[in-house]
Amino acid sequence: MTPTPAIECRHLTHRYGDFTAVDDVTLEVQAGETLGLLGPNGAGKTSVVRVLTTLTPVQHGEVRIFGLDARRDTMDIRHNLGYVPQQLSIESALTGRQNVDLFARLYDVPRKQRRARVDEALSAMQLLDVAENLAGTYSGGMVRRLELAQALVNRPSLLILDEPTVGLDPIARDGVWSQVADMQAEYGMTVLLTTHYMEEADALCDRVALMHHGVLRAVGSPHDLKSALSSDASPDPTLEDVFRHYAGSDLTADTARRHLGEIRSSRRAARRAS
Amino acid sequence: MPVDLIRAPRGIRRAGGLLRRMGAFALVELQKLSHDRSELITRMVQPALWLLIFGQTFSRLHVIDTGNVPYLAFLAPGIIAQSALFISIFYGIQIVWDRDAGILAKLMVTPAPASALITGKAFAAGVRSVAQVVGVMVIAYLMGIHLTANPVRILGAMAVVVLGSAFFACLSMTLAGLVRNRDRLMGIGQAITMPLFFASNALYPVEVMPQWLRWLSAVNPLSYEVNALRALLLGTPGNTLLDVGVLLVAAALGVFTASTLLRRLVR
């Protein structure tokens, strides 16, 4: 029996008035996988995330999270989600512990386990020592780690991170990614992250999906996508080169759709797509 | 990889989950207050000025007929209701602020229903307003105004203030869901606060109002709050059951409409 995918998007389209933010996106993420949704600002990544998190209703197409319908089973989906939004958003008038404890309560972590689970999440994010300090006194990197602790306290099956390293210095960024990788290894959760830092996605993701102007341009493992682009003139392309290749500035949406596809492994496949 | 999915509670178990989450939001508001109590003190300045300046001046003028009740005693419950209104009516701005800071979106992705979040905020408005009851009673005692010392009646007055504040906080959050903009909401808050206050019996009895203002007063929940407070704190005759009933229905309607409109804020 084929395992149920963690995320299934079929022909997802989302419009704000006349503007199409997400255009016919079809995407599947397997359980336990780490998928990076990459693209520049305005690519439509956050709009996809808002639909996946049930924050925005599905307008057109179909979205399933672990087989649950995002139109109908919103509460079931939310019980299994961890979400870190793009904005640094914590209650600065509460302590770090109180911020995480709130989420433990909202996710119905049983009372007897609550203290231990909050401690575990804070400890995993190396915030246990400062847990009793007001979150308003935390640095940007610490706030981001606190948000990760909030998102992980219910041990979610799907962790969605929307640009989690925006605005952080390189050391804080490394810290966040290393914590995410550790938690993913420990709990085997599915992770979907959006970023426009290609090198980070390259290092962390099993597969990446490249978005531009609301259209999914290519999906594949960083290695496969890079190999597909490799040539004598450019023997060692980066993921950024891959992105430039698929998101070329004069690509029309129709051309992009022709380019869309799961790039499996071979250079031949990549040549066909271009 | 097999995944153990958690399912949302069904049927009657949903009510338990809703109550627990309301409790969680209410607890957060108490925790915030415990970290910064200065707000409770600074909020006492305005009611103190109303009692000390407006109250004392008007009580000397003897232009408002309040029957057997001295004007300052008549005014004190009105000032409690007024300061609770002023606290609550800006809760919509706070929720728009939460939206702008990304906090609201994060909370809306949790299994907490919108009604739990709204009720938590309404409770917070109530708790902050209860502090006004205590503060005004202390000031009244120092000014020689005779309010009840019966602890049951004082607790009753606190409950009435919580209900009134919950309604006005929900009214403000409903407006936030409609206008979705902090500056516009600020303007609307300022525009409706004074009419709500003056179209109530907080400063003067309904009997001295022109007929059109009496009609407004009859549909203004602030009047019912003031009536109930006067009955509890001064022992004036009134229909406290009706007053509390109106406040309960108004608060429940407020929670319903504000919850229904909350998701508009994050779209």
Interface residues (C-beta under 8 A of the other chain):
Chain A: P3 T4 A6 Q30 A31 G32 T53 T54 L55 T56 F66 L68 M75 D76 R78 H79 N80 L81 Y83 P85 Q86 Q87 L88 S89 I90 E91 A93 L94 T95 Q98 L102 F103 R105 L106 Y107 D108 L134 E147 Q150 S157 G188
Chain B: M1 P2 V3 D4 L5 I6 R7 A8 G17 R20 R21 G23 A24 L27 V28 Q31 K32 H35 D36 A101 G102 I103 A105 K106 L107 M108 V109 T110 P111 A112 V266 R267
